[in-house]
Amino acid sequence: MGEGIGNMYRKGAEAKHMHLYGKSHIAPECSSPVLSSSSSSSLSSIVGEQSRWTNLPPELLLDIIQRVEASEISWPARKVLVACASVCRSWREITKGVVKTPEQCGWITFPISLKQPGPRDTPIQCFIKRERVTSTYRLYLGLSPALSGEMSKLLLAAKKIKRLTCTEFFISLVADDFSRASNTYIGKLRSNFLGTKFTILDGEPPHDSALPSNCKSQRSVHLKQVLQRVAAANYNMGTVSYELNVLRTRGPRRMCCTMHLIPISAIKEGGAAPTPLKFTKCYNEHATPLPISKGKKQGIEFASGGTNTTTESTHSARQPLILKNKAPRWHEQLQCWCLNFKGRVTVASVKNFQLVAVAEPSENVPVAEQEKVILQFGKIGKDIFTMDYRYPLSAFQAFAICLSSFDTKPACE
């Protein structure tokens, strides 16, 4: 399979071991690798070579990167842009200004693209490969393993760990490191005891626009103080709930997803979803974590507080986005429940689903937006599943929702 997008996010100390034609690398802006004295001579020669590239006129450099961005629209050719952003700080800033978000261009370029909403019109098509022996799940960019082949791009990987009271899926940018202390750690998915409710926990603090407008000014100072002291915290971004099937009736699972930081107004015309522009997990490693009360799980929630006197528009903006699986129809000839996956799903499975937005009449959400499939997931072969997502979900959020389908749910089937 293709190289993982997490290899672009390794620490700077590992970059010197990579070949020029090999893995693309973007060191975190907060990282500062320590070099030994024996490498000072080689460092000075590298700095001398880079200075010639740094001194290019900004207008010329901007024109070059714009041409590259317009010509390289797919992987692995698109890693040329990643190489441009790895030259020096000036190249990085210009490249980041040229490269658009997936919502704007429909392409995934940098690791932060996995946290940004997908395109509004055409979904981004991916597939998930399950490895039963290692309990790992890998998300690739592409139509399917057969069609993409070596052109597949590893986006995210997850490892399933069963505990006494819950099941956890640790999500990482790479397929060989799921430690929460690693800078490739993205977040995790945690279930309850019955496996009927899952919590999506993000390893990054929420984007500022994700917080309610009336709470930003009140919480800005307090939030900065908390983020400076909390190390490797998890932030509650959403929940996935499965309805209990007490009567054991036939049919697919019924699920409901609540995205706490995506307002229902995001799917309206002119609405916007939270779009982070960079990773912010650059906390002080020597800081003392905040004490956690007994009986409370380690997870920070950002609920909308505010005053009681709010306008209808403000109330609508606070309402979270709720997704429910699209109701299938019973096919008499096939004797099974059917959904139109437009050829992306070929094997019947209880795991298959399509999610659409659900809104109250008072939310004034157009019917067309409520019928639009935001996320679909289904089986196409042994341990191979497709995942297609679009705005306002990100690749990380969509992957976490799909991972919940892999956990055993005897009470829901």
Buried (B, 14 or more C-beta within 10 A) or exposed (E): BBBBBBBBBBBBEEBEEBEEEEBBBBBBEEEEEEEEEEEEEEEEEEEEEEEEEBEBEEEEBBEBBBEBBEEBEEBBEBBBBBBBBBBBEBBBEBBBEBBBBBBEBBBBBBBBBBBBBBBBEEBBBBBBBBEEEEBBBBBBBBBBBEEBEEBBBBBBBBBBEEEEEBBBBBBBBBBEBBEBEBBBBBBBBBBEEEBBBBBBBBBBBBBEBBBBEBBEEEBEEEBEEBBEBBBBBBBBBBBBBBBEBEEEEEEBBBBBBBBBBBBBBBBBEEBBBBBBEBBBBEBEEEEEEEEEEEEEEEBBEBEBEBEEEBEEEBEBBBBBBBBBBBEBEEEEEEEEBEBEBEEBBEEBBBBBBBBBBBBEEEBEBEEEBEEBBBBBBBBBBEEBBBBBBBBBBBBBBBBBBBBBBBBEBEBBE
